[in-house]
C-alpha cells in the first residue's frame, strides 16, 4: 500500500492540511498526520480551529524515524506561518526531510512549507514556490523563487497558496506515478 506522512504543528493552515489528506486517501494512500500535540480525542487543531486526527506525535516520530524512512513514500509539508516557525526548529525533522530528498522521494510542499525546505537545506539550485512573503528567503537559500500555481523540480512539488490546491495535488499525484513507475 502507498503511504504518506503529513508533517505539521498545531496552528497549521487548515486548507493546506485537509485537502491533501483527503486527496491522498482518495488516491489510495494510507495517510498519517504527524504533529506536536493532540487533545484528549486525538485531534490536532489548525489556525482556523479545524481539527484533524493526529496519528503520531513528533516526539514518537523522532524515536522511530528510521522506520518512517523505509515504510513511507510521500511527505506533505502544509503551511501555517506560526506553526512552521516552530516546526522548523525540530532538527530531526529537518534531517529527515534532507535525507528524504537525497533518496529522491516525493516531497509535496505548499505556502510556508517552503520554510522547512529551506531549513532542511534542499532548495539550493532549485525552482521553489512558497508564500509570496518567502520570496527573499527562498532566493537567499540558493533557490529561484517561482510564483506559479505549482512548481516541479525533480522530486519536490511546491505551491504558493491554498488557492491552488486542486492543480497542485493533481500534479503531485502525477509526479508520484512518474517517480515510482520510471
matplotlib code that plots the C-alpha trace (Angstrom):
import matplotlib.pyplot as plt

x = [0.0, 1.1, 1.9, 2.1, 3.1, 1.8, 4.2, 2.8, 2.4, -0.6, -1.9, -1.3, -3.2, -6.4, -7.0, -3.4, -3.7, -7.3, -7.2, -4.0, -5.1, -8.4, -7.0, -4.2, -6.7, -8.9, -5.9, -5.4, -2.8, -2.7, -2.1, -0.7, -0.6, 2.4, 2.1, 3.4, 0.3, -3.2, -6.2, -8.0, -9.9, -6.6, -7.1, -4.7, -6.0, -5.4, -5.2, -8.9, -10.0, -10.4, -9.3, -7.9, -6.7, -3.2, -1.9, 1.6, 3.3, 6.5, 8.4, 7.3, 8.0, 11.6, 12.1, 11.3, 12.3, 14.3, 11.1, 9.3, 12.1, 11.7, 7.9, 6.6, 6.5, 5.5, 5.8, 3.5, 4.5, 1.4, 1.8, 0.9, 3.3, 3.3, 3.2, 6.1, 8.2, 8.0, 8.3, 11.5, 13.3, 13.0, 16.4, 15.5, 12.6, 14.8, 17.4, 14.5, 13.5, 17.0, 17.6, 14.2, 15.2, 18.6, 16.7, 14.6, 11.3, 8.4, 8.1, 4.8, 5.1, 2.8, 2.9, 5.1, 6.1, 8.9, 10.5, 11.1, 12.6, 15.0, 15.9, 16.4, 18.8, 17.2, 16.5, 19.9, 19.9, 16.2, 13.0, 10.8, 7.4, 6.1, 4.1, 5.0, 6.5, 9.1, 10.5, 13.6, 14.1, 13.8, 16.2, 18.6, 18.7, 20.2, 16.9, 14.9, 11.5, 8.7, 5.2, 3.1, 0.2, 2.8, 6.4, 8.1, 11.8, 12.9, 11.1, 9.8, 6.5, 5.8, 2.9, 2.5, -1.0, -4.1, -5.9, -4.0, -4.8, -6.5, -3.9, -1.0, -2.3, -3.1, 0.4, 1.8, 0.0, 1.2, 4.7, 4.4, 3.5, 6.4, 8.9, 7.7, 7.0, 10.1]
y = [0.0, 3.5, 5.6, 9.3, 11.4, 14.9, 16.6, 19.6, 21.6, 23.0, 26.1, 24.7, 26.4, 24.3, 24.2, 23.1, 20.0, 18.9, 18.9, 16.9, 14.5, 13.6, 13.7, 11.3, 8.9, 9.2, 8.2, 5.0, 6.2, 5.3, 8.8, 9.6, 13.1, 13.8, 16.8, 18.3, 17.6, 16.3, 16.7, 14.0, 12.9, 12.6, 15.7, 18.5, 22.0, 24.4, 28.2, 28.5, 25.9, 22.9, 19.7, 16.6, 13.3, 13.3, 9.8, 10.3, 12.8, 14.4, 13.0, 9.5, 10.0, 11.0, 7.9, 5.6, 7.9, 5.2, 3.1, 6.0, 6.5, 2.9, 2.4, 5.7, 7.0, 10.7, 13.6, 16.6, 19.9, 22.1, 25.7, 27.9, 30.7, 30.3, 26.5, 26.3, 28.7, 26.2, 23.0, 24.2, 24.2, 20.4, 19.3, 15.6, 16.6, 18.7, 15.9, 13.6, 15.9, 16.3, 12.6, 12.1, 14.5, 12.8, 9.5, 11.2, 10.5, 12.8, 16.0, 18.0, 21.5, 24.5, 28.0, 28.2, 24.6, 26.2, 27.2, 23.5, 23.0, 25.9, 24.8, 21.2, 22.6, 21.1, 24.2, 25.2, 25.3, 24.5, 26.2, 26.5, 28.2, 29.3, 32.0, 35.4, 36.7, 34.0, 35.1, 36.6, 33.6, 31.2, 33.2, 33.6, 29.9, 29.5, 28.6, 30.5, 31.7, 30.9, 32.3, 29.7, 27.5, 24.7, 24.2, 20.8, 20.4, 16.8, 15.2, 18.4, 19.9, 23.3, 25.7, 29.3, 29.2, 27.1, 28.8, 26.2, 23.0, 21.2, 21.6, 21.2, 17.9, 16.5, 17.4, 15.8, 12.6, 12.5, 13.2, 10.3, 8.0, 9.2, 8.9, 5.4, 3.9, 5.1]
z = [0.0, -0.8, 2.4, 3.0, 6.1, 6.6, 9.0, 10.8, 14.0, 15.9, 14.1, 10.6, 7.7, 7.7, 4.0, 3.3, 5.5, 4.9, 1.1, 0.7, 3.5, 1.8, -1.8, -0.9, 0.8, -2.4, -4.4, -2.4, 0.1, 3.8, 5.4, 8.8, 10.3, 12.5, 14.9, 18.1, 20.3, 20.3, 22.5, 24.5, 21.4, 19.5, 17.3, 16.3, 15.6, 12.7, 12.8, 12.0, 14.5, 12.2, 13.8, 12.2, 13.6, 15.0, 14.3, 15.6, 17.8, 16.7, 19.7, 18.9, 15.2, 16.0, 18.2, 15.2, 12.3, 10.5, 10.1, 8.5, 6.0, 5.0, 5.1, 3.6, 0.0, 0.3, 2.7, 2.7, 4.3, 4.7, 5.6, 8.5, 9.4, 13.1, 13.1, 10.6, 12.6, 15.4, 13.3, 11.6, 14.9, 15.1, 13.8, 13.5, 11.2, 9.1, 8.8, 7.8, 5.0, 3.8, 3.7, 2.0, -0.7, -1.2, -1.7, -4.4, -2.6, -3.2, -1.2, -1.5, -0.1, 0.0, 1.4, 4.4, 4.0, 2.0, 5.3, 6.1, 2.7, 3.3, 6.8, 5.6, 3.1, 0.0, -2.0, -3.4, -7.2, -7.5, -8.5, -5.5, -4.8, -1.4, 0.1, -1.5, 1.7, 1.5, -1.9, -0.4, 1.9, -1.0, -3.2, -0.4, 0.2, -3.3, -5.0, -7.5, -6.3, -8.8, -8.3, -10.2, -9.0, -8.6, -9.4, -10.0, -9.5, -9.6, -6.6, -5.0, -5.9, -4.3, -4.4, -3.0, -1.6, -0.9, -3.9, -6.0, -4.0, -6.9, -9.6, -7.1, -5.7, -9.2, -10.4, -7.2, -7.8, -11.4, -10.2, -7.7, -10.6, -12.7, -9.8, -9.0, -12.5, -14.2]

ax = plt.figure().add_subplot(projection="3d")
ax.plot(x, y, z, "-o")
ax.set_aspect("equal")
plt.show()
